[in-house]
């Protein structure tokens, strides 16, 4: 099969690594890709949200399958354009991708499907939103009602912080109660009203140790999460995913692709935080290094709406993904720092390094984003996986490197 992978982050590098080892693969292209993928994929200078350009390239290269990594091209209608051109795409339509493209849409679907979630309100104007948080108090959650690259959620610990978030994020907004508990990420292959479990991970969103500082796109993840085994994951599918799929079918906008349900395990039971319409980042890296199955035929079948052979087998190992970010992330990350030591990191047993925000300048690898690299490790125990990941991270050097010291604790 000839495959076009869309995206350039750590998630896409992890997906590319899985796809590259498939016996069914004859050619792998990545648009735009990153330097870490260059040894396993042909890089294509097309932006991930250039829907027309991606489809045109796929037609010219006789691509058999498009694998979307990030959410932006899906919300922009990549799967719809692929369907019109007769190219299989392992992702949802634009209408179904609204599950990530609009927080209010997700809340409406959850309410209609009877899925437990936080109490919420949507606001179009600043004054009523500020009046609402003053009346409700803090802690309270402020969410931009649209794509924000993982930076559109503020868990405000004070009314003043909430008001600042309202002014900064702009309208429209969803404001909801702050759920308390353990957060987990649940993943499944979905088509129409059917879902097949992939697995679960636990992400660490806050920038600093001890879950302090601003929310980010994710600073690290572990898989599987403690106290959330396969039996609980299957039960969560019944509560959180399958009713949503049925509601989407009822609305005439069925979902096909990978669903990522962010859940809070509260004392009242699991509650939905959000849906994402693709693999998470950095959760995908932690999940996929444990994957034993051939991913390509699974995604090819998913693109056709066939979940009969979609079950993926994972090792019993524990894994961790540790994000190395650039100083100043998430607001103003410093770019241009020279990176060295990746080979030394990958010489550590069980360690893989995935590129996210890197580029080559005159043949030298430099930082070119907020989240720059993801160091992943797997081992028989979570403690050993954590030790290996941090050993790998310490081998990588660049002047502006920052990371959390408590991922997996």
C-alpha positions as CSV (number, residue, x, y, z in Angstrom):
1,X,0.0,0.0,0.0
2,X,1.0,3.6,-0.7
3,X,0.3,5.7,2.4
4,X,0.2,9.5,3.0
5,X,0.6,10.4,6.7
6,X,-0.6,13.9,7.5
7,X,1.2,15.9,10.2
8,X,4.5,16.8,11.7
9,X,4.5,16.2,15.4
10,X,5.6,13.5,17.8
11,X,2.3,11.6,17.4
12,X,2.9,11.5,13.6
13,X,6.5,10.3,14.1
14,X,5.2,7.5,16.3
15,X,2.5,6.6,13.7
16,X,5.1,6.7,10.9
17,X,7.3,4.3,12.9
18,X,4.5,1.8,13.2
19,X,3.4,2.1,9.6
20,X,7.0,1.7,8.3
21,X,7.3,-1.7,9.8
22,X,4.2,-3.1,8.0
23,X,4.8,-5.8,5.4
24,X,1.9,-4.3,3.5
25,X,3.6,-0.9,3.0
26,X,5.2,-0.1,-0.4
27,X,5.7,3.6,0.0
28,X,5.2,6.1,2.9
29,X,4.9,9.8,2.5
30,X,4.6,12.4,5.3
31,X,3.2,15.9,4.8
32,X,4.9,17.9,6.0
33,X,6.7,15.4,8.3
34,X,9.8,16.3,10.3
35,X,13.5,15.4,10.3
36,X,13.0,12.4,12.5
37,X,10.7,10.8,9.9
38,X,13.1,11.4,7.0
39,X,14.7,8.0,7.3
40,X,11.4,6.1,7.0
41,X,9.2,8.4,4.9
42,X,9.4,10.7,2.0
43,X,8.8,14.2,3.3
44,X,6.3,16.3,1.3
45,X,6.3,20.1,1.6
46,X,2.6,20.5,2.2
47,X,0.9,21.9,5.3
48,X,-1.3,19.6,7.3
49,X,-4.3,21.8,6.7
50,X,-3.8,22.2,2.9
51,X,-6.7,19.9,2.1
52,X,-6.7,20.6,-1.7
53,X,-2.9,20.1,-1.9
54,X,-3.0,16.9,0.1
55,X,-5.8,15.4,-2.1
56,X,-4.0,16.5,-5.3
57,X,-0.8,14.9,-4.2
58,X,-2.6,11.7,-3.2
59,X,-4.1,11.5,-6.7
60,X,-0.8,12.2,-8.4
61,X,1.0,9.5,-6.3
62,X,-1.8,7.0,-6.5
63,X,-2.1,6.9,-2.7
64,X,-4.1,4.0,-1.3
65,X,-4.7,5.4,2.2
66,X,-4.5,8.8,3.9
67,X,-3.7,8.7,7.7
68,X,-4.5,12.0,9.4
69,X,-2.6,12.8,12.5
70,X,-3.8,16.2,13.8
71,X,-7.3,17.5,14.2
72,X,-7.0,20.7,12.0
73,X,-7.2,19.0,8.6
74,X,-10.2,16.8,9.8
75,X,-12.1,19.9,11.0
76,X,-11.2,21.5,7.7
77,X,-12.9,18.6,5.8
78,X,-10.0,16.4,4.7
79,X,-12.0,13.2,4.9
80,X,-14.9,14.7,2.9
81,X,-12.4,15.8,0.1
82,X,-10.9,12.3,0.1
83,X,-14.3,10.7,-0.2
84,X,-15.1,12.9,-3.1
85,X,-11.8,11.9,-4.8
86,X,-12.3,8.2,-4.0
87,X,-9.3,8.0,-1.6
88,X,-9.7,6.1,1.6
89,X,-9.1,8.2,4.7
90,X,-8.8,6.9,8.3
91,X,-10.6,9.9,9.9
92,X,-14.0,11.4,10.4
93,X,-15.9,13.8,8.2
94,X,-16.0,17.5,8.8
95,X,-19.4,17.2,10.4
96,X,-18.3,14.4,12.8
97,X,-15.0,16.2,13.6
98,X,-17.1,18.9,15.2
99,X,-16.8,16.7,18.3
100,X,-13.4,18.3,18.6
101,X,-14.0,21.5,16.6
102,X,-16.7,22.8,19.0
103,X,-16.8,22.2,22.8
104,X,-20.5,23.3,22.8
105,X,-21.3,20.7,20.1
106,X,-19.7,18.0,22.2
107,X,-21.7,19.1,25.3
108,X,-24.9,19.0,23.3
109,X,-24.2,15.5,22.0
110,X,-23.3,14.3,25.5
111,X,-26.4,15.7,27.0
112,X,-28.6,14.2,24.3
113,X,-26.9,10.8,24.7
114,X,-27.1,10.8,28.5
115,X,-23.3,10.8,28.9
116,X,-22.2,12.1,32.3
117,X,-20.2,15.4,32.0
118,X,-19.7,18.6,33.9
119,X,-22.5,21.2,34.1
120,X,-21.8,23.9,31.6
121,X,-23.0,27.1,29.8
122,X,-22.0,28.6,26.5
123,X,-21.3,32.3,26.1
124,X,-21.2,34.6,23.1
125,X,-20.4,37.8,25.0
126,X,-17.8,38.8,27.6
127,X,-20.0,40.5,30.2
128,X,-22.5,37.6,30.9
129,X,-19.5,35.2,31.1
130,X,-17.8,37.4,33.7
131,X,-21.0,37.8,35.6
132,X,-21.5,34.0,35.5
133,X,-18.1,33.2,37.0
134,X,-18.5,35.9,39.7
135,X,-21.8,34.2,40.7
136,X,-20.4,30.6,40.5
137,X,-17.0,31.2,42.0
138,X,-13.8,29.2,41.6
139,X,-12.4,26.8,40.8
140,X,-14.0,26.8,37.4
141,X,-13.1,25.8,33.8
142,X,-12.9,28.2,30.9
143,X,-12.8,26.6,27.4
144,X,-12.4,28.3,24.0
145,X,-15.3,26.9,21.8
146,X,-13.0,25.9,19.0
147,X,-9.6,24.5,18.1
148,X,-6.8,26.0,20.2
149,X,-3.9,23.6,19.8
150,X,-4.2,22.3,23.3
151,X,-4.0,25.9,24.7
152,X,-7.7,26.8,24.9
153,X,-8.5,25.5,28.4
154,X,-7.9,27.3,31.7
155,X,-8.7,25.6,35.0
156,X,-9.1,28.8,36.9
157,X,-8.3,28.6,40.7
158,X,-9.7,32.1,41.3
159,X,-12.4,34.4,39.9
160,X,-9.7,36.8,38.9
161,X,-7.9,34.1,36.9
162,X,-11.2,33.1,35.3
163,X,-12.0,36.7,34.2
164,X,-8.5,37.0,32.7
165,X,-9.0,33.8,30.8
166,X,-12.3,35.0,29.5
167,X,-10.7,38.2,28.2
168,X,-7.7,36.4,26.7
169,X,-9.5,33.5,25.0
170,X,-12.2,35.5,23.5
171,X,-15.7,34.4,22.4
172,X,-17.4,32.1,22.1
173,X,-16.6,30.2,25.3
174,X,-17.8,27.2,27.2
175,X,-17.7,27.6,31.0
176,X,-18.1,24.5,33.2
177,X,-17.8,23.2,36.7
178,X,-14.4,21.9,37.7
179,X,-14.4,18.1,38.0
180,X,-12.1,16.6,40.6
181,X,-10.5,13.2,40.3
182,X,-8.0,11.2,38.2
183,X,-7.8,12.1,34.5
184,X,-7.5,9.4,31.9
185,X,-7.5,9.2,28.1
186,X,-9.5,6.5,26.4
187,X,-8.9,5.5,22.8
188,X,-11.1,3.4,20.4
189,X,-11.5,2.7,16.7
190,X,-15.0,3.7,15.8
191,X,-17.4,3.3,12.8
192,X,-21.1,4.2,12.9
193,X,-22.4,2.8,16.2
194,X,-19.6,0.4,16.8
195,X,-16.4,0.8,18.8
196,X,-13.3,-1.4,19.4
197,X,-11.1,-0.5,22.3
198,X,-7.5,0.5,21.6
199,X,-6.3,1.3,25.1
200,X,-5.8,4.1,27.6
201,X,-3.1,6.5,28.9
202,X,-2.8,9.3,31.4
203,X,-1.6,12.7,30.2
204,X,0.0,15.5,32.2
205,X,-1.3,18.8,30.9
206,X,0.2,21.4,33.2
207,X,3.6,22.8,32.4
208,X,5.3,22.5,35.8
209,X,6.0,19.8,38.3
210,X,3.1,19.0,40.7
211,X,0.6,20.0,38.0
212,X,1.4,23.7,38.3
213,X,1.6,26.4,35.7
214,X,-0.5,26.8,32.5
215,X,-2.2,24.1,30.6
216,X,-0.3,22.9,27.5
217,X,-0.7,20.4,24.7
218,X,0.7,17.8,27.1
219,X,4.0,17.4,28.9
220,X,4.1,13.6,29.2
221,X,1.9,10.5,29.5
222,X,1.9,7.0,31.0
223,X,0.3,3.8,29.7
224,X,-1.6,2.0,31.0
225,X,-2.9,4.3,33.7
226,X,-3.0,2.8,37.2
227,X,-6.4,1.5,38.4
228,X,-7.9,1.8,34.9
229,X,-7.5,-1.7,33.5
230,X,-9.0,-3.3,30.4
231,X,-12.3,-4.2,32.1
232,X,-12.8,-0.6,33.3
233,X,-11.8,0.7,29.9
234,X,-14.5,-1.5,28.2
235,X,-17.1,-0.3,30.7
236,X,-16.1,3.3,29.9
237,X,-16.7,2.6,26.2
238,X,-20.2,1.6,27.0
239,X,-20.9,4.8,29.0
240,X,-18.8,7.4,27.2
241,X,-18.3,6.4,23.6
242,X,-21.0,4.0,22.2
243,X,-24.0,6.3,23.3
244,X,-22.2,9.2,21.6
245,X,-21.8,7.1,18.4
246,X,-25.4,6.2,18.4
247,X,-26.4,9.9,18.8
248,X,-24.1,10.9,15.9
249,X,-25.8,8.3,13.7
250,X,-29.2,9.6,14.8
251,X,-28.1,13.1,13.7
252,X,-27.0,11.9,10.3
253,X,-23.3,12.6,11.0
254,X,-21.9,9.2,11.8
255,X,-18.3,9.0,13.2
256,X,-15.6,6.9,11.6
257,X,-12.0,7.1,12.9
258,X,-10.1,7.2,16.2
259,X,-11.9,8.7,19.1
260,X,-10.1,10.0,22.2
261,X,-12.3,10.5,25.2
262,X,-10.8,12.5,27.9
263,X,-12.4,11.3,31.2
264,X,-12.3,12.3,34.8
265,X,-12.6,9.5,37.3
266,X,-14.6,11.2,40.0
267,X,-16.1,9.9,43.2
268,X,-19.5,9.8,41.4
269,X,-18.0,7.7,38.6
270,X,-16.4,8.6,35.3
271,X,-17.4,11.9,33.6
272,X,-16.6,13.2,30.1
273,X,-14.1,16.1,29.8
274,X,-13.9,16.2,26.0
275,X,-13.7,14.2,22.8
276,X,-10.8,14.5,20.4
277,X,-11.1,12.9,16.9
278,X,-7.6,11.5,16.6
279,X,-4.8,10.0,18.6
280,X,-3.6,12.2,21.4
281,X,-0.1,13.7,21.7
282,X,1.9,12.7,23.8
283,X,-0.5,9.8,24.6
284,X,-0.1,8.2,21.2
285,X,3.7,7.9,21.7
286,X,3.2,6.0,25.0
287,X,0.6,3.8,23.5
288,X,2.2,3.0,20.2
289,X,5.6,1.9,21.5
290,X,3.6,-1.0,23.1
291,X,1.8,-1.9,19.9
292,X,2.4,-5.5,18.7
293,X,-0.1,-5.6,15.8
294,X,0.4,-4.4,12.3
295,X,-1.2,-0.9,12.3
296,X,-1.6,-0.4,8.5
297,X,-4.3,-3.1,7.8
298,X,-6.2,-1.9,10.8
299,X,-6.3,1.7,9.6
300,X,-7.0,0.6,6.1
301,X,-10.0,-1.4,7.3
302,X,-11.1,1.5,9.5
303,X,-11.1,3.8,6.5
304,X,-13.6,1.5,4.9
305,X,-15.8,1.3,8.0
306,X,-14.8,-2.2,8.7
307,X,-14.0,-2.9,12.4
308,X,-14.1,-6.7,12.1
309,X,-10.3,-6.9,12.2
310,X,-9.6,-3.7,14.1
311,X,-8.5,-5.2,17.4
312,X,-5.0,-4.1,18.2
313,X,-2.7,-6.2,20.4
314,X,-0.4,-4.4,22.9
315,X,2.4,-5.7,25.0
316,X,2.0,-6.0,28.8
317,X,4.8,-3.6,29.3
318,X,4.5,-0.2,31.0
319,X,5.4,2.9,29.0
320,X,6.0,6.6,29.5
321,X,6.4,9.5,27.1
322,X,8.3,12.6,28.3
323,X,8.0,15.8,26.4
324,X,11.1,18.0,26.0
325,X,9.9,21.5,25.3
326,X,11.6,24.8,24.6
327,X,11.9,27.4,27.3
328,X,9.1,29.9,27.0
329,X,6.5,27.2,26.0
330,X,3.5,27.4,25.7
331,X,3.4,31.2,25.1
332,X,6.7,32.1,23.4
333,X,9.1,29.1,23.0
334,X,12.7,29.9,22.1
335,X,13.6,28.5,18.7
336,X,16.9,27.8,17.0
337,X,18.7,25.9,19.8
338,X,21.1,23.3,18.5
339,X,20.1,19.7,19.6
340,X,22.5,16.9,20.2
341,X,22.5,13.5,21.9
342,X,19.5,11.8,20.4
343,X,21.6,8.8,19.3
344,X,22.9,8.5,22.9
345,X,19.3,8.6,24.2
346,X,18.1,5.9,21.8
347,X,21.1,3.7,22.9
348,X,19.4,3.4,26.3
349,X,17.5,0.0,26.2
350,X,13.7,0.5,25.6
351,X,14.0,4.2,24.7
352,X,12.6,5.8,21.5
353,X,12.8,9.5,20.6
354,X,10.1,11.1,18.5
355,X,10.6,14.5,16.8
356,X,7.9,17.1,17.2
357,X,9.2,20.6,16.8
358,X,12.5,20.2,15.0
359,X,14.1,21.4,11.7
360,X,17.4,21.2,9.9
361,X,19.4,24.4,9.4
362,X,22.5,23.9,7.2
363,X,22.4,20.2,8.2
364,X,22.2,20.9,11.9
365,X,19.2,19.8,14.0
366,X,17.6,22.7,15.9
367,X,14.5,23.4,17.9
368,X,11.6,24.8,15.9
369,X,8.5,24.6,18.1
370,X,7.1,24.5,21.6
371,X,7.1,20.7,22.2
372,X,10.4,19.7,20.5
373,X,11.0,16.0,21.2
374,X,9.2,13.2,23.0
375,X,11.4,10.7,24.8
376,X,9.6,7.4,25.3
377,X,10.5,4.2,27.2
378,X,8.9,0.8,27.9
379,X,9.8,-1.7,30.5
380,X,8.2,-4.5,32.7
381,X,7.5,-2.1,35.5
382,X,6.4,1.6,35.5
383,X,9.3,2.5,37.7
384,X,11.8,1.0,35.3
385,X,10.1,2.7,32.3
386,X,10.3,6.0,34.1
387,X,14.0,5.6,35.0
388,X,14.9,4.8,31.4
389,X,12.9,7.7,30.0
390,X,14.7,10.2,32.2
391,X,18.0,8.6,31.5
392,X,17.3,9.1,27.8
393,X,16.2,12.7,28.3
394,X,19.4,13.5,30.2
395,X,21.4,12.4,27.2
396,X,19.8,15.0,24.9
397,X,21.2,18.5,25.1
398,X,20.1,21.9,23.9
399,X,20.3,25.2,25.7
400,X,16.6,25.9,26.0
401,X,15.4,22.4,27.0
402,X,12.7,22.1,29.7
403,X,10.7,19.2,31.0
404,X,8.7,18.0,34.0
405,X,10.6,15.9,36.5
406,X,7.5,14.1,37.9
407,X,5.9,12.4,34.9
408,X,4.8,8.9,36.0
409,X,5.0,9.6,39.7
